[in-house]
């Protein structure tokens, strides 16, 4: 009997619990809210907002307004300086540094001990549970897991308190037994210089029997390309013949799928999307044939949703299919009615399944076109399919009206494989955007408002160079895909020489 066959038994009880997601969504969420309110009732925030006397969701929304990071920043900073019982009971020692803001300022998200285990590690456990359910022949535990991580640093001058990428926090706190199954070494995984770390990871991993990999698609691809360069092999399965799954998240996988399929040609290879952010672990792709994810309802997170087209905020049981919502969370890390910045669209409400449709601040709506990341990903996938091109990185922004009232969208794209005809690629992208977004189609009608989009071809390595200059190379840092201003794209264009 192999190790994976034995390990399967550890996940069986959880699979029975997950069945409740099919029919008991509202009940699970109401239980989570009540638990969070009870735990935090004696905190400063809980006392100020009457948690002790709050009776259910209706009371909760009556006495608690929606928060952005700016509203909680002062209290989080006090927590970072060592104060206890502010947003969550006790002292919180860990803070996930997030770069997911459009103004480039870092956010420091509290990661309490409860949140670490009941939000983040719970998601990792369920990822494996669902993967094993869907793949009875898996031998995932009979080899090593290659897990990419970021780095961390001291938090002010507080003892035993650190800030860093969430992945670094997870690696730092992982069960020592898990280190027997994962690579690279801890000291390598936590290096801050991604370029140095990339090569060290590759050299440590080449001689190991890697069965599964986990990380952000863009950064993992960089590591895997380094593995190929050092090994001299043509395909990754020549290095790791037992590789069977990539657990990916952080950015959309669509622009990278073709590159992975060229790199890994084994028919036994699987891909599983996860929705894990600095603020929590929220969703898992439970069905390989369905690109949407199952919303995880019994972790320490209570969800609310604000319609992007206007209207009242609703709890989970008030959402409708095929509408874009901004996601609002309350968690055991002390985030209360917190606007996370992501937008989602539900594909099913029984069970609750969704796709990430974009960011509340990552869109282009300079002329009423309401272009979101989901539209962009669909458009690029369509243009790539018909031209054979492969996109490595991209960003887009508006070109505002000139003296002749002409305006357009400008796309800066770094191709892994450029199309033979860039104008044809631009035309196909534009056509697909009109097909999937009626507002964009209306603004493009007869070129009256929006002119045809423009594509600028980025030199090789441009986006990595830009991220490096900003101190954001590697880890969980993301290239801003769409921006309603020209702040990012103008910086990139200056470097594109």
Buried (B, 14 or more C-beta within 10 A) or exposed (E): EEEBEEBBEEBEEBBEEBEBBEEBBBEBBBBBBBBBBEBBBEBBBBEEBBBEEBEEBEBBBEEBEBBBBEBBBEBBBBBBEBBEBBBBBEBBBBBBBBBBBBEEEBBBBBBBBBBBBBBBBBBBBBBBBBBBBBBEEBBBBBBBBBBBBBBBEEBEEBEEBBBBBBBBBBBBBBEEEEEEBBBBEBEBBBBBEBEEBBBBBBBBBBEBEBBBBBBBBBBBBBBBBBBBEBBEBEEBBEBBEBBBBBBBBBBBBBBBBBBBEEBBEBEBBBBBBBBBBBBBBBBBBBEBEEEBBBBBBBBBBBBBBBBBEEEEBBBBEBBEEEBBBBBBBBBBBBBBBBBBBBBBBBBEBEBBBBBBBBBBBBBBBBBEBBBBBBBBBBBBBBBBEBBEBBBBBBBBBBBEEEEEEEBBBBBBBBBBBBBEEBEBBBBBBBBBBBBBBEBBBBBBEEEEBBEBBEBEBBEEEBBBBBBBEEEBBBBBBBBBBBBBBBEBBEEBBEBBE
